[in-house]
Amino acid sequence: MRAFGFVVRVLVRCVPLGLAAHASASELIVALDDGHGNPAADAVVTLRKDGETQELHAPVTKIIDQRDETFIPYVEVFRPGDAVVFRNSDRTRHHVYSFSAAKSFEFVIPPGDSTPPVTLDQPGEISVGCNIHDQMITHLVVSDAPWITRSGADGRVVFEHLPHGAYDLEVWHPQLRPGRPGPRRTLVLDDAPASVSFSLSLLPDPRQTGERSRY
């Protein structure tokens, strides 16, 4: 996957996944809006640096819940080798499926039941829908980037303990227009805290319009 400025008081803190803090470390704040001045939640921001790779990590299993005919969370980040479980907390049956290249699967989940863990072994974006409820959609982003996180409701993320040097930054959001990659930027970080902002032109939220892409 190849895969905006906005000021608020609450920040989402992100420590590099699988990487130790460095003696000479930087902090990077990324602020994102939806193109209309509103904070862009659920944007996935990745950082890559020459010579830095994702260290081996113990695979984890994350739960995507289904409540009030909604997948929670809307976007979740995984590492290759992690697993996902879909849990049905509704009183109605759900038919969860994905035809995405990175992982395809299909489950009918009765009320109160869960799927077995599904291992996500390939990097990529996995769009998941419900064949019964069209407004239901979630996105699983599997990445081997050394640093990755998603923005909170305030549209901001903070990367801490970054070693000095040049970075390639990429932004992805599920509501970017199809065929248009998210913004990218090269940054050079040193002792001074750095900040960067992006304004995204996002399509309407498919969970509210009932529209979704084909899987």
N, C-alpha and C positions, 0 to 999 in steps of 0.2 A: 504494500500500500504506500502510495506517495501522497502518500498523502503527500479585540481585535485590538482611543484611549479611554479609560474609564476609572473613576476613583471611588472606592468604597473602603469601609473600615475593616472588614473581615477578610482574611486571606486563607487560602488553602495551602497548607505547608506540605512540601514533598521532599523527602530525603531520597537521594539516588537509590534505586532498587539494586541490591546485590553488590554495591560498591562501597568501599570504606572511605571515610572522610580523608581529605588531603590536607597537608600542613598549609599549603598556599591555596586557599579556597575562595570561591566567589559565590555571590547570590544573584539570581536572575528572577525578576518578576515579569510575568507575561499577562497583559490585560487584553481581553477580547470583548467586542460588542457585535451585535447582530446586524449592523448597518443602519440601525434606526436609533442608536444611542442606548439600547438596552443591553445588559450584560448577556454574553453568550455562554450559557452553561453547557456542559457535556461536550466541549471541544477537547480533542485529544492532542496534546503537545508532546513532541518527541525531540530529543537532542542527541546528536551523534558527534563524536570527536575522533579524529585520527588517532589510532593507537589505543583507544579505549573500547572494550567490548563488554558485553553483559557477562558477569561471572555466573558460574553454575549456581543454581538455587534449588532448594527442595520444592518440588511441585506443590501447589496449593489447589484446593477445590473451592470455587466460589458459587454462591447460590443466586440464581435469578428467580425472584418470586413473581407470582401472578396474583394480584389483588385488585379487586374492583375492575376486572377485565383490563388490567394494565400490567405490563412487564416492569419490574422494579429491580435494578435501575434501568434507565433508558439506554445508557452506554456503560460498558464495563471493560476494563483493561486486563489482559492476560499475558503471561509469558508462555512461549512454546513449552509444552509439557504439562501446563496447568489443566485443570478439568472444570467443567461447569455442570451444575445440577439445576434443573428446572423444577420448581415447587409450585403446586397449585393450591393457593390459599383461598380460592373462590368456592362457591357452592355450585358452580357449573363446570362442565367438562371443557378442557382446552385441547387443541390439536396443534402442537408446536412443531415447526419444521423450518429447515433451511436448505436451499439449493446452492449455497455459496461455494465457490471453488475451494476455499480454505477448509471447509468442513460441511458436509451434508448429513442430515439426520431427520428423523420424523418420529414423534411420540404422541400418542393419545393419553392424556393425563386426567384421570378421574379426580373429583373434588377431594382435597386433603392428601393427595398422593404426590410423589416426586419421581423424577426419572433417575435411572442409574447415572453415575458420573460419565460425562463425555470428555475424553481427552482431546485437547486442542494442540495438535503437534505441528501445525504449519502457520507461519506468519500470514496475516491478512485480516480483512474485515469480514465478519460473518453476520449477515442480516438474518434475523429470526422473526417469523410471524406466527400468527395463529390462524389456522384454516377455518375457524368458526367465527372469530371476531376480527374483522378487517382492520379496526383501529389499533390493534395490538401489534407492537413492534419493539424490538430491542436490537442493539448492535454490540457484538463482541469483537473487540480489537485485540488481535494477537500480535505482539511485536517483540523483536529481540534488540530493540534500541537500548543503549545503556541507561538512558534516562527517559521516563515516560510518565505522564499523569494526565488527568482530565480536569477541566475547569469546574468549579462549583457554581452555585447559584449566583455568586457575585461576578462571574466571568473572569476570574483571576486564578493563576497558579504561581507558586513560588518554588524554584529549584534552589536547594542549598548545597553547600560543600562541593561546588564544582571546581575541578582543577583548572588552573589558568590555561588559556589557549583559545583556539578558534573552534567554533561549533557550527554545525548545520542544524537549523531549527525548522521544523515542519509542523503545520497545523492541519488537522482534519476535523470535520464535523459532518454528522449524518445528513444535515439539511443543506449542505453545499450543492450547487447545481450539478447534475450528472455530467461527467466528462470534463469538469473544471477542477484541477487540483487545488488544494488549499494553499495558502500563502507559505512561502519559504524565505528564510533569511540566513545569512552567514554573520555570526557575531564573534567578537574577540573579547574575552573576559579577563579581567585582572583583579586587583584587590578591591576596587570600587564596586559597590552594588550596581547592577545594571537593570534597566527596565526597557520593555518594548511593548508596543500595542498594535493590534490588528483590528480592522473593521471588516466583518464578514457580511456578504450578501446572502442571507439564508432564505430558503424556501419555507413556506408555512409548516408548522409542526404537524406531521401526519397523524399523530395521536388525537389531534383536535379536529382535523378535516376528514378523517376516515380514509385518506388516500395513502398508498404505500407503493414502494417499488416492487417489482416482480422478483421472486426468489428462485 
